Amino acid sequence: MSRNLGLLLLMICLWVGDFSEANTCPGCVDLDDIIFNKTIERFPYALIKFDIAFPYGEKHEAFAAFSRAAHSVTDDLLIGTVGIKDYGDNENKELGERYNIDDKNFPGIMLFRHGVKDFLHFPEHLDVTVDNLKTFVTSNTELFIGKEGCLKEFNELAKNFVNQKEEEQKSRLEKAEELKASLKREADQTSAQFYKLFMEKLMAQGYDYFEQEIKRLQRLKAGKVSAAKKQELAKKLNILESFRVNVLTKEEL
């Protein structure tokens, strides 16, 4: 009897552990109907996922990955979750109903802007992916959540950089130096330095440098390197990709 009880307790622990792991969302704040309004109103923007009490699966993993990406580039976006139960006390069920969340089609994801009255629903026809979440937030706010390591102002400077005349390239490089000096986050300063480096290399070597450097970084990333080095290489690749052009128009190219 005691042996069977022990096995039962072990199964319960494993079951609870699975749910605990499934519910993990780094950087996400658990919200309920008591603190929902108060918390959201403290942030310029909030992206909230309404879901079952113990979410799991690809959509939840995508939201968690988005949370990690967003927290690395901005402090102005609250990322939260609301667990809705259809049993017991039906926790947060009324909160979901307030925003017309379809409990037959979880998750429901909403973007709040400057409080709880201005909000948008994540389009139902879109898959819940990291890229779609980034596009949704970036398109409807002043925030920029691009690929890891990328910075909005620097991406604008990198756009079609190689096709600009030398005078314009120098102007953009000077602008990059000015922007770098104004950055406060160490990670942003590191990214800015990569942008500057790639600008200088492209000015000196032309677009051939882009093709060669992409291949070199991809080869290094695929090799035996530490996790930290692999992440650094991934950021460099993301930044370098912002310099990609489809057509070369400069006469010397």
One Martini backbone bead per residue (centre of mass of N, CA, C, O) as a GRO file, in nm:
protein
  253
    1MET     BB    1   0.059   0.062  -0.023
    2SER     BB    2   0.304   0.256   0.017
    3ARG     BB    3   0.415   0.215  -0.267
    4ASN     BB    4   0.171   0.329  -0.422
    5LEU     BB    5   0.181   0.606  -0.287
    6GLY     BB    6   0.462   0.681  -0.386
    7LEU     BB    7   0.398   0.669  -0.690
    8LEU     BB    8   0.175   0.880  -0.685
    9LEU     BB    9   0.348   1.116  -0.580
   10LEU     BB   10   0.550   1.112  -0.814
   11MET     BB   11   0.344   1.171  -1.040
   12ILE     BB   12   0.252   1.443  -0.929
   13CYS     BB   13   0.524   1.586  -0.936
   14LEU     BB   14   0.568   1.554  -1.240
   15TRP     BB   15   0.311   1.695  -1.330
   16VAL     BB   16   0.370   1.967  -1.194
   17GLY     BB   17   0.645   2.010  -1.331
   18ASP     BB   18   0.541   2.029  -1.619
   19PHE     BB   19   0.366   2.280  -1.572
   20SER     BB   20   0.587   2.464  -1.467
   21GLU     BB   21   0.756   2.454  -1.727
   22ALA     BB   22   0.532   2.542  -1.928
   23ASN     BB   23   0.482   2.830  -1.764
   24THR     BB   24   0.733   2.948  -1.863
   25CYS     BB   25   0.811   3.320  -1.869
   26PRO     BB   26   1.041   3.523  -1.927
   27GLY     BB   27   0.941   3.844  -1.808
   28CYS     BB   28   0.666   3.767  -1.703
   29VAL     BB   29   0.356   3.888  -1.579
   30ASP     BB   30   0.129   3.803  -1.345
   31LEU     BB   31  -0.219   3.843  -1.392
   32ASP     BB   32  -0.511   3.998  -1.248
   33ASP     BB   33  -0.808   4.157  -1.162
   34ILE     BB   34  -0.658   4.337  -0.943
   35ILE     BB   35  -0.370   4.429  -1.112
   36PHE     BB   36  -0.411   4.498  -1.407
   37ASN     BB   37  -0.451   4.807  -1.430
   38LYS     BB   38  -0.218   4.907  -1.246
   39THR     BB   39   0.014   4.784  -1.417
   40ILE     BB   40  -0.036   4.889  -1.706
   41GLU     BB   41  -0.037   5.205  -1.624
   42ARG     BB   42   0.293   5.203  -1.577
   43PHE     BB   43   0.301   5.168  -1.893
   44PRO     BB   44   0.311   5.251  -2.219
   45TYR     BB   45   0.326   4.933  -2.272
   46ALA     BB   46   0.133   4.619  -2.346
   47LEU     BB   47   0.174   4.260  -2.356
   48ILE     BB   48  -0.100   4.026  -2.354
   49LYS     BB   49  -0.165   3.688  -2.242
   50PHE     BB   50  -0.442   3.487  -2.295
   51ASP     BB   51  -0.487   3.183  -2.105
   52ILE     BB   52  -0.431   2.919  -1.974
   53ALA     BB   53  -0.306   2.838  -1.669
   54PHE     BB   54  -0.116   2.605  -1.832
   55PRO     BB   55   0.086   2.674  -2.062
   56TYR     BB   56   0.167   2.546  -2.397
   57GLY     BB   57   0.372   2.533  -2.661
   58GLU     BB   58   0.453   2.720  -2.938
   59LYS     BB   59   0.307   2.985  -2.859
   60HIS     BB   60   0.432   3.013  -2.579
   61GLU     BB   61   0.729   3.003  -2.672
   62ALA     BB   62   0.712   3.256  -2.851
   63PHE     BB   63   0.637   3.452  -2.626
   64ALA     BB   64   0.891   3.401  -2.454
   65ALA     BB   65   1.094   3.486  -2.673
   66PHE     BB   66   0.990   3.771  -2.701
   67SER     BB   67   1.045   3.860  -2.414
   68ARG     BB   68   1.351   3.838  -2.429
   69ALA     BB   69   1.388   4.036  -2.668
   70ALA     BB   70   1.247   4.288  -2.548
   71HIS     BB   71   1.418   4.319  -2.279
   72SER     BB   72   1.692   4.382  -2.446
   73VAL     BB   73   1.561   4.684  -2.572
   74THR     BB   74   1.329   4.743  -2.342
   75ASP     BB   75   1.136   4.928  -2.068
   76ASP     BB   76   0.832   5.000  -2.214
   77LEU     BB   77   0.741   4.685  -2.190
   78LEU     BB   78   0.488   4.497  -2.092
   79ILE     BB   79   0.489   4.146  -2.000
   80GLY     BB   80   0.199   3.935  -1.993
   81THR     BB   81  -0.022   3.715  -1.799
   82VAL     BB   82  -0.343   3.535  -1.826
   83GLY     BB   83  -0.505   3.305  -1.626
   84ILE     BB   84  -0.770   3.092  -1.730
   85LYS     BB   85  -1.047   2.953  -1.558
   86ASP     BB   86  -1.308   2.674  -1.595
   87TYR     BB   87  -1.277   2.639  -1.277
   88GLY     BB   88  -1.402   2.679  -0.985
   89ASP     BB   89  -1.352   3.032  -0.967
   90ASN     BB   90  -1.287   3.141  -1.247
   91GLU     BB   91  -1.025   3.274  -1.302
   92ASN     BB   92  -1.032   3.562  -1.508
   93LYS     BB   93  -1.289   3.537  -1.686
   94GLU     BB   94  -1.395   3.833  -1.682
   95LEU     BB   95  -1.142   3.954  -1.810
   96GLY     BB   96  -1.173   3.811  -2.082
   97GLU     BB   97  -1.461   3.921  -2.145
   98ARG     BB   98  -1.393   4.223  -2.153
   99TYR     BB   99  -1.191   4.145  -2.425
  100ASN     BB  100  -1.302   3.916  -2.607
  101ILE     BB  101  -1.200   3.634  -2.531
  102ASP     BB  102  -1.146   3.327  -2.685
  103ASP     BB  103  -1.175   3.023  -2.510
  104LYS     BB  104  -1.155   2.842  -2.793
  105ASN     BB  105  -0.880   3.037  -2.890
  106PHE     BB  106  -0.613   2.995  -2.768
  107PRO     BB  107  -0.454   3.265  -2.760
  108GLY     BB  108  -0.491   3.599  -2.636
  109ILE     BB  109  -0.359   3.900  -2.783
  110MET     BB  110  -0.259   4.220  -2.634
  111LEU     BB  111  -0.237   4.575  -2.698
  112PHE     BB  112  -0.132   4.835  -2.485
  113ARG     BB  113  -0.191   5.202  -2.478
  114HIS     BB  114  -0.174   5.402  -2.228
  115GLY     BB  115  -0.346   5.173  -2.104
  116VAL     BB  116  -0.684   5.012  -2.110
  117LYS     BB  117  -0.840   5.167  -2.359
  118ASP     BB  118  -0.596   5.120  -2.559
  119PHE     BB  119  -0.648   4.855  -2.797
  120LEU     BB  120  -0.516   4.543  -2.944
  121HIS     BB  121  -0.552   4.273  -3.149
  122PHE     BB  122  -0.420   3.999  -3.242
  123PRO     BB  123  -0.430   3.859  -3.530
  124GLU     BB  124  -0.590   3.563  -3.611
  125HIS     BB  125  -0.440   3.502  -3.898
  126LEU     BB  126  -0.190   3.489  -3.726
  127ASP     BB  127   0.086   3.362  -3.624
  128VAL     BB  128   0.254   3.271  -3.329
  129THR     BB  129   0.540   3.459  -3.353
  130VAL     BB  130   0.812   3.638  -3.308
  131ASP     BB  131   0.796   3.812  -3.567
  132ASN     BB  132   0.491   3.889  -3.543
  133LEU     BB  133   0.518   4.028  -3.268
  134LYS     BB  134   0.721   4.240  -3.350
  135THR     BB  135   0.550   4.369  -3.574
  136PHE     BB  136   0.304   4.443  -3.403
  137VAL     BB  137   0.454   4.635  -3.207
  138THR     BB  138   0.618   4.815  -3.407
  139SER     BB  139   0.358   4.912  -3.579
  140ASN     BB  140   0.193   5.022  -3.288
  141THR     BB  141   0.459   5.173  -3.202
  142GLU     BB  142   0.771   5.327  -3.092
  143LEU     BB  143   0.891   5.060  -3.101
  144PHE     BB  144   1.193   4.846  -3.132
  145ILE     BB  145   1.187   4.487  -3.231
  146GLY     BB  146   1.433   4.324  -3.339
  147LYS     BB  147   1.690   4.180  -3.391
  148GLU     BB  148   1.942   4.070  -3.234
  149GLY     BB  149   2.131   4.378  -3.187
  150CYS     BB  150   1.937   4.572  -3.307
  151LEU     BB  151   1.891   4.918  -3.426
  152LYS     BB  152   1.688   5.145  -3.549
  153GLU     BB  153   1.873   5.388  -3.634
  154PHE     BB  154   2.092   5.200  -3.763
  155ASN     BB  155   1.916   5.064  -3.973
  156GLU     BB  156   1.868   5.326  -4.131
  157LEU     BB  157   2.172   5.369  -4.199
  158ALA     BB  158   2.207   5.080  -4.345
  159LYS     BB  159   2.013   5.142  -4.555
  160ASN     BB  160   2.156   5.135  -4.857
  161PHE     BB  161   2.459   5.214  -4.805
  162VAL     BB  162   2.626   5.104  -5.057
  163ASN     BB  163   2.457   5.309  -5.265
  164GLN     BB  164   2.599   5.544  -5.165
  165LYS     BB  165   2.762   5.810  -5.154
  166GLU     BB  166   3.042   5.901  -4.998
  167GLU     BB  167   2.922   6.144  -4.849
  168GLU     BB  168   2.683   5.986  -4.722
  169GLN     BB  169   2.847   5.773  -4.573
  170LYS     BB  170   2.998   5.970  -4.389
  171SER     BB  171   2.744   6.089  -4.260
  172ARG     BB  172   2.644   5.820  -4.134
  173LEU     BB  173   2.893   5.763  -3.963
  174GLU     BB  174   2.872   6.021  -3.791
  175LYS     BB  175   2.591   5.955  -3.682
  176ALA     BB  176   2.673   5.692  -3.541
  177GLU     BB  177   2.869   5.827  -3.342
  178GLU     BB  178   2.658   6.007  -3.204
  179LEU     BB  179   2.464   5.783  -3.112
  180LYS     BB  180   2.663   5.620  -2.941
  181ALA     BB  181   2.714   5.851  -2.727
  182SER     BB  182   2.393   5.831  -2.626
  183LEU     BB  183   2.424   5.560  -2.512
  184LYS     BB  184   2.361   5.353  -2.215
  185ARG     BB  185   2.375   5.072  -2.311
  186GLU     BB  186   2.612   4.838  -2.350
  187ALA     BB  187   2.480   4.667  -2.575
  188ASP     BB  188   2.430   4.908  -2.767
  189GLN     BB  189   2.725   4.994  -2.799
  190THR     BB  190   2.819   4.732  -2.927
  191SER     BB  191   2.635   4.743  -3.173
  192ALA     BB  192   2.732   5.019  -3.279
  193GLN     BB  193   3.021   4.922  -3.338
  194PHE     BB  194   2.940   4.724  -3.561
  195TYR     BB  195   2.819   4.922  -3.755
  196LYS     BB  196   3.072   5.092  -3.795
  197LEU     BB  197   3.256   4.870  -3.900
  198PHE     BB  198   3.082   4.797  -4.152
  199MET     BB  199   3.096   5.071  -4.283
  200GLU     BB  200   3.404   5.088  -4.317
  201LYS     BB  201   3.436   4.826  -4.483
  202LEU     BB  202   3.243   4.903  -4.718
  203MET     BB  203   3.399   5.158  -4.803
  204ALA     BB  204   3.675   5.002  -4.861
  205GLN     BB  205   3.550   4.708  -5.012
  206GLY     BB  206   3.267   4.674  -5.047
  207TYR     BB  207   3.030   4.417  -5.115
  208ASP     BB  208   3.228   4.182  -5.082
  209TYR     BB  209   3.245   4.191  -4.778
  210PHE     BB  210   2.965   4.094  -4.711
  211GLU     BB  211   2.982   3.808  -4.832
  212GLN     BB  212   3.237   3.714  -4.676
  213GLU     BB  213   3.140   3.774  -4.380
  214ILE     BB  214   2.896   3.595  -4.372
  215LYS     BB  215   3.049   3.329  -4.416
  216ARG     BB  216   3.244   3.354  -4.177
  217LEU     BB  217   3.034   3.373  -3.946
  218GLN     BB  218   2.883   3.109  -4.011
  219ARG     BB  219   3.129   2.925  -3.972
  220LEU     BB  220   3.186   2.997  -3.678
  221LYS     BB  221   2.900   2.932  -3.561
  222ALA     BB  222   2.924   2.617  -3.656
  223GLY     BB  223   3.130   2.577  -3.460
  224LYS     BB  224   3.348   2.546  -3.178
  225VAL     BB  225   3.173   2.738  -2.952
  226SER     BB  226   3.062   2.928  -2.734
  227ALA     BB  227   2.769   3.058  -2.633
  228ALA     BB  228   2.866   3.354  -2.628
  229LYS     BB  229   2.994   3.354  -2.911
  230LYS     BB  230   2.743   3.269  -3.068
  231GLN     BB  231   2.577   3.521  -2.989
  232GLU     BB  232   2.768   3.731  -3.111
  233LEU     BB  233   2.754   3.623  -3.403
  234ALA     BB  234   2.450   3.658  -3.436
  235LYS     BB  235   2.449   3.965  -3.405
  236LYS     BB  236   2.635   4.029  -3.640
  237LEU     BB  237   2.453   3.905  -3.855
  238ASN     BB  238   2.208   4.084  -3.808
  239ILE     BB  239   2.352   4.351  -3.867
  240LEU     BB  240   2.465   4.285  -4.149
  241GLU     BB  241   2.181   4.235  -4.283
  242SER     BB  242   2.105   4.548  -4.284
  243PHE     BB  243   2.308   4.583  -4.553
  244ARG     BB  244   2.137   4.458  -4.750
  245VAL     BB  245   2.112   4.421  -5.110
  246ASN     BB  246   1.963   4.369  -5.430
  247VAL     BB  247   2.093   4.637  -5.565
  248LEU     BB  248   2.355   4.768  -5.744
  249THR     BB  249   2.434   5.132  -5.816
  250LYS     BB  250   2.710   5.188  -5.798
  251GLU     BB  251   2.949   5.243  -6.029
  252GLU     BB  252   3.192   5.086  -5.884
  253LEU     BB  253   2.991   4.813  -5.872
   0.00000   0.00000   0.00000
